[in-house]
Structures are given as C-alpha cells and as structure tokens.
Amino acid sequence: MKKGDERRIKILETAERLFYQKGYEATSIQDILDDLKMSKGGFYHHFESKLQLLDALCEGQMMENGRKMEEAVRAYEGDAIKQLNLLYEHCTLWQEGQTEFTELVLRIAYEGGSVQLRNSLRQAMYSAARPLMKEIIHSGIVQKRFFTRYPDDIGELLLMLFANLTDEIAMQLATSEKGSCLPGILNQLQVYRHAAEMMIGAPYGSLVLYDLSRFPMIIEALNRQKERREAQA
C-alpha cells in the first residue's frame, strides 16, 4: 500500500471515530488534524471538505455492504426469489450492527437535507447491486419465477423503485417522533412491494423489500443514539 493511501485510510478512520464520539456537526477538520498531528495540506490533498470526507465514508460502507450482498446472493444460486430478497436485505442503509452509521447518514443526508450525500449513496447502491440484479432477473425467467419482456432493463427500474422507497423511509425515520412513522412505512412497503411484483410477474407476496419487524428495533436504536448525542452536546 502506498504511503498516500495509508494516510487517506487513517484520515477516514479518525474522522469516523470522531464523528461517532463528538457528532458530525461538532467535529471540525482541525479536530481531525489535531488527532492525527497532520497539516492542513496533508488533509486537503485527499479531501476538499468535511462533507466529501463523510461521502467517502458512506461509499466505503456501501461497498462493504455490497460485498456481503454478493456473498449472500451467490449462496442461493437455485432460487431467484430468495436471491432477490437477499439483494434487497443487504442493499439498505440500516444493516445490523451499523446503528451509528445509520443515525449519522439519516441526520446529515435526510434531516439535514444533503442532496449530495443522498445522491452519492444512491449511486453506490446502484454500482453494487446492478450486475447482480440483472443476473437474478435472467435466472428468475429461466426458473419461470419471473415474467417480463424486458429482462435487461427491468432490473434498473426495480433498483430505482427501491432507491425511491429507501429515500421515503429514511426521511420518515429522520424526521418523525419515535415510532409514529411505522404506519406510514407499512403502507409504503405494501405499495412498493406490489409494484415490484407486478413489474416482473413475481407471485403475490413473494418479495420482501424490507423486513418490517426490524423497524421497531431500528427506531429504538436510533432514539438511543440521538439521546446520547444530545446528552454530549
């Protein structure tokens, strides 16, 4: 590994730790430099701003999620519906054990309104999922689980639909009080699931875009993170 790459990784690791400890808003670039004992020139050689730094952290996390997604999907070569549901499961912002990351993204990208960060997350999701999605659709047609005249294009539409659903759910999680958003999320899941199944001719109720049973735990964890952050302020 080149020295410049090592320095970039150290900046990312330090920034992530400080963002979780102090909060993104309360962490300055100077805080990161002081912790690393690094000059401003060394930082700005790799990143133009704190937001670009956060963007790189998010891209790295989504790449790791993509790696896990591919491993999970490859383990079920014979069942296209199972593969598609696993793709959805691993293509989300809220993975198990990533509560701090999720809370940070929801606060900055959705509650804070960072369109740039939301777009970066969407593009990272597309990059990770697009090749697998195409394979799954073709496999499902061979297995006679899916029915579509447009196998090379329908996967792109499914990903766009999923990304829109993710944006809507994330916005509700970021801006709603405690569990008040659950009924709205349930309705969205039903609508989007029905649309996805219709698009590829999948059996009714076969697709699981999001596991609703996980959302109470997600909301509780996010509330704990918010309370801890406010107590430190």
PEHULIN-V54152 format. One record per helix or strand of 2 or more residues. SS is the DSSP state (2 for helix, 1 for strand). FROM is the first residue (numbers start at 1). TO is the last residue. Records with the same first field share a line. If there is no record, write none. Layout:
BEGIN
SS->FROM-TO  FROM-TO
END
This chain:
BEGIN
2->3-22  29-36  40-44  50-74  80-90  99-111  115-142  151-175  178-200  212-232
END
